[in-house]
Amino acid sequence: MKTNHRIALIPGDGIGAEVLPPAQQVLDVLGRRHGFSLSYTSYDWSCERYLREGAMMPADGIDQLRDKDAILLGAVGYPGVPDHVSLWGLLIPIRRSFRQYVNLRPVRVFAGIDSPVRGARPGEVDLVVVRENVEGEYSEIGGRLNQGTAEELAVQESVFTRAGVTRVADYAFSLAARRRGKLTSATKSNGIIHTMPFWDELIAERAAEHPGVTWDQEHIDALAAKFVLDPARFDVVVASNLFGDILSDLAAAVAGSIGVAPAANLNPEGEFPSMFEPVHGSAPDIAGQGIANPLGAIWSAAMMLDHLGHPAAARDITDAIASVLAKTDTRTRDLGGTATTTEFTDRLIELL
């Protein structure tokens, strides 16, 4: 029987609504080729909805998503709506309710894209940042006192649990074992006295269970510098929520454009739907002009297919991405070209 996957679409704001249709087109092409289908349900959850109704999504939003096989998100963010409203009103509740504790961000320097970093050459830079996605520095514990006075203060607590660090470490070590067998752990245990030594201890514990993987650890400041100076040395990098967030955006910039970068918010056990999204934001400065780069969304869709059990279809997409960049001069403006979103998508589908 032909497999059908139920996909929730959340276009969001700005160019989010412009990059999801290209991703759908590519998904449907691959479905016909590989013998599966996808049925889509679209949700208008966004900052514009927040301005109209006072909430990014309805009170039963999580329940509406629960029976889906995966979630494909465009982008959120809108002028006049603080970023913490969009994040804590939509993305973080989805990540935490569905235990999407792995944020997976692959980074490649493709032939045909000039990296701003001299040493970042095509075929040599191919790494994955595995970011802990539901605890760490992005906790809800804390508060503010004496607001508006000279004694005002803010307290933000980081939360690191044995279970949380262990499961993301195991995922990262297993991924490294399937790749080049190298793992780097991001830390700051020389300056953060409690949580980071705890992180280091647990990474070392889990390393003993994965003897086939060579590993080391780097302080986050030195690691950021090495991402720029020698990005080809890295294979899998595992990091806490904050450190992984920063490193993955830096790595995407090293690769030439954040518009290309994908992300997956994974519940590896498959008990709940996972969510896939391009790293770029809603880009209100170019929204509505039809010039957004759809590659981040398309590559995220490939990651979704791989998660859903279609690795060959996912490879078809990444191979086509590599081909359109290496073998044609079709580029969107962020990559130095003049192609519209539609023109770029059409060319990619021709190669598929």
Secondary structure, 3 states (H helix, E strand, C coil): CCEEEEEEEEEECCCHHHHHHHHHHHHHHHHHHHCEEEEEEECCCCHHHHHHHCCCCCCCHHHHHCCCCEEEEEECCECCECHHHHHHHHHHHHHHHCCCCEEEEEEECCCCCCCCCCCCCCCCCEEEEEEECCCECCCCCEEEECCCCCCCEEEECCECCHHHHHHHHHHHHHHHHHCCCEEEEEECCCCCCCHHHHHHHHHHHHHCCCCCCEEEEEEHHHHHHHHHHCHHHCCEEEECHHHHHHHHHHHHHHCCCHHHCEEEEECCCCCCCEEEEECCCCCCCCCCCCCCCCHHHHHHHHHHHHHCCCHHHHHHHHHHHHHHHHHCCCCCHHHCCCCCHHHHHHHHHHHC
